[in-house]
Amino acid sequence: MTFMNKLFFILSFCLVSLKSQAMLTELGVSYAEKKTYFDINNYNNMASITGSISFYFMEKLAIELSYTDASILREESIYNGTGLQQQTTLQKVLVYGSDLIVMLADRKAVVQPYVKGGISQVKKTLTTKSSEVLVYETSPINSISPSYGAGIKISLTESFGIKLSYDAWRTESKDSNGNKSTIEDTSIRAGLTWIL
């Protein structure tokens, strides 16, 4: 069991145990997608889905546990010296997040901005295929990374609302020569929330 999985288990157990002490729980789901076409054979398709559970305490504070599954698919026609061949690159990203949320407005307000920060476990893989033949697969990245973000919730009813957010996390990677660099991934998402 990884560090982040242990952390999620411990936090979940503690927070669910405290639920009986009038702690509010919020479930959320959000989705993001962006398609960019140059032509029918050259395009990028980015998509991600996030599920989260937040435990509120002390009126304006919450601990949020989240899981994000994202993919970036790139299709392009490459000239190989004799003609064009199709090349497919797929990047998969899994993020297990644990963040402290600070609300900047009352929880009963219609518009509720917030900021957050914490740590995430980020797993990345990258594969490239040319004409359905595997060309290469990079070494997976698996790191514990700082994360931060901001967002706004808009209440539609007492228990249901819309959530817009900006999230970012930093990961460390290496190139083929072993040189390290820090990369910042960002995401803009829209979704729904339910208060239990």
N, C-alpha and C positions, 0 to 999 in steps of 0.2 A: 504494500500500500504506500503510495507516494506521500510526501509531506503535505501537499495541498488536499489530497483525499482525506488524510487524517484530520487536518484542520477543519475541513467541511463537516466531517462526522462529529467532531467534538463541539463545534459551534452550533450545529443543528440540534444536537442532543441538549445542550445547555439552554438554548433559546426556546426550544419546544417545551422544556421543563418549566421555563419561566412564563409560558403562555398563560397559565392560570392566574397570573398576577396582572390582569387587565392589559396585557401587551397586545398591540394591534399587529396583525400579520397582513402583508400585501403580496399578492401574486402578480407577476407581470410577464407579458410575452411581447416581443417586438421583432420586426422583420425589416431588412434592408436589401435592396437590389438595384443594380445599375448595369445597363447594357450599353456598350459603345461600339457602333459599327463603322468601319471604314468602307467595307463592301461585304458581300455575302460570305466571302472566304476569309475575311480578316476582321476579327471583333474580340472584345473583352466582355465577359459576363461575371459580375461580382455579386454574390448573394450571401446573406448571413441571417441566422435566426438565433434569438436569445431568450432564454427562460430565466426568471429570477424569483426569489422569495426574500422579502424584507421584513425585519422585525423591528417595530418602533418602540422606543422607550424615551423617557424624559422629554416628552412632547415633540421636540424637534430633531431628535437623533434616531438613526436606524442603522442596523447592520444588514447589508444586502449580500446574499450569496447568489451567484449567477453562473450560467453555462452558455457559452456562445460556440456555435458551429458555423464556420465561414468557409467559402470556397471562391477561388478566382480562376476562371477558365479562360485561356487565351488561345484562339485559333488564328493561324496565319499561314499564308502561302509563302514558301521559301524557295528561292532559286538555287538548285544544287549543281549547276554547271551544265546540265543537259536539259533541264526543264523545271517546272514548278512541282513541288510536293507539299502536302499539307502537314503542318507541325502543330501539335497540341501540347500545351503546358497547363498543368493543374497544380495549384497551390491549395493545400488544406490547412486550416487553422482551427485549433480547439483552444478555448480560453475558459479556465475555471477561476472565477473572480470572487474576492472577498473584500468588501468596501464599507467604510463608515460614511453614511450620508448625513449631511447637515441641511435641514430645511431652512429656507430663508423667509418663510411665511408660515402662518398658522395652518395646521393640517385641515381646518375646516374652510379655508379660503378657496375660492373657485380656481385661482391661479396660484400654483405653488412651485416657485423656483427652488433649486437645490444645487449643491456642489457635493462632490464625493472624492475619496481617495482611499487607496488600499494596496493590496498585492494580488497578483494573478499568476497562475501557472499557465504558461503558453506553450502549446505544442504545434510545430509546423512541419509539413512535408512538402516537397516539390518534385514532381515527375514531368518528364518531357518525352513525348512520343512523336515519331516521324512516320507518317503513313502506317499508323497502328503498330509500329515496331518501337519498343522501348529504347530510347537513346541514352538517357541517363536519369538517375535518381539521386538527389543530393542527400547528404547526411541530415537526419531529422534534427530540429532544434527543440529542445525541451528545457525551459528556463523558468525561474521564479522572477517576476518582473514587477516593478512599481506601476501602479495604474492611477488614473485620475479622470475626472469628468465633470460635467454639469448638465443640467436638464431642467425641464419644466413639466409639471403635471397640471392638467386641466380637468377639474371635476365635472362630470356630467350628472351624476347622482351622488348620494352619500357613500356608495360603495363601488362606483364604477367611474373610470376616467380614461383620458388619453395621455400618453407619455411621449415626450420628444427628448432625445438625449444626444450628447456628444461624449464619446468615450475614447480614451487613449491609453496605451500601455507601451512600455519600452522593453525590447528584447536585445540580447547580445548575439551576434552571429559571427561566423568565420568564413573567409573566402577560401579558395582552393590552396592558397599559400599559407593558411593558418593565421592570417591577419584578422584581428578582432575589430568589430565596429558595433555601434549601438544604433538600432533602428526604432523609430517610433511609428507604431500602427495607430490609425484613427478610424473611427466609425461614427456615422450619423444615423440614428435609428428613430423609427416611429412605432408605437405599439399601444397596447391596452393594459390597464391595471384593475385589479379587483381587491377591495378591502374585505377581509374575512371577519 
